[in-house]
Amino acid sequence: MEWRRTQPTSSRPAGIDGGLEFPRAVRFGRDYWLSRCVGFHVDWPTDGRGTVEEVRFGSRHDRPDTLVVRAGGRLRPRRLLVPAEAVDSLSPRERRISLGSDPDSWAEP
């Protein structure tokens, strides 16, 4: 029995001219990590600490508008709505976010 190749000898599939191209470069910048920061620890200037509990999108699908941060202890926890613009620094490796100001006025109603 003899086997014969029925596929074209070209390495490219039929009908494709050239290589695949993505519409834009994939970047792992600030917006990417803000969109995926649930569980990150949050610090602010007055020794406050919290954890990102939720990320809320509003105006865009690729960048969050608000981070929901759970702050306080077990006895008296509170949820803060932190605008994404308030994030001063972000470290994905350490899973940590630092805010530039105190979030006292951002408590959720």
N, C-alpha and C positions, 0 to 999 in steps of 0.2 A: 504494500500500500504506500502510495506516495502522498506526502503532505505538501500542499501548495498554499502560499500566502494569498489570501483574498483581500487583505487590506492594502491600501496604497502604501508604497514604500516610503513616503514622506513621513517625517516625525510629527508633523502638524496634523491635527484633525481636519477633515475636509470642511471647507466653508469659513475657516478662520484665517484672516489675513493679519499677521503680526502677533505680538504678545498681548497679554491682558494688561490693562491699565486701570488704576483706581482713579476716581474723579478728583481726589485730593489726598495729600499725604496723611498717613495716620500719625497722630501726635498724642503723646501721653503728658499733656501739660496740666495746668491748673484746673481747667474745666473738666477734663477727664477724671481727675482724682476727686474733685468736689462731687461729681456725680456718683462716685463709688466710695464715699467716706463713712458709710454706716458702720458704727463700732469704733471709730477713731476717738481718741481722747482729746478733749478740748480744754485749753487753759486760757485765762485772761488775767490782766494786770493785778487785780486785787486778790491774788491767790485763789481764784475760783477754779473749779474743775467740774467737768461734765463729760458726757459721752454722746456722740451723735446717734440719735435713735431713728431718725427718718430724714429723707431728703425730699424736698417738695419742688416740683417744676411748675412753672406758670407761663412765662413769656417765651421760653425756648425749650426744646426737647433735649438739647445736648449740654445745657448748663443749668444747674439748679438756681432758684431764686432764694430759697430759704432752707436752713438746716434746723431741724427740731433737735434740741439738745436737752438731755435729762441731766439736771444739776441737783446738788444737795445730797443729803444722806438718805438712808433707808427710812428714817422716821418722818422726814419732811421733804420728799422729793418735789421738784417743780420742773416744768417743761418750759424751755425758752425758745422763741422763734427768732433765730439769728439770721439776718440778711447775709447772703453770700459775699457781699461787698465788705462785710466787717471782718472777714478772714484776713489776717495779717500775714501769716505764713502757714505752710502746709508741708508736712514731711510724710510721704507715703511709706518710706522704709520704717519709720518709728511709729506709724499710724497715729500721728499727732497733728492737731490744728491749734494755732495760737491766734487769739483775737486781739485787735488793736485797742479795743475799749471795753469797758465793763458792760455786760448785758442786762443790767438791772431793769431797764425800761422795756425789755423785750419779752417779758413774761407772757405766756399764752393766757388769753382770757378764759 
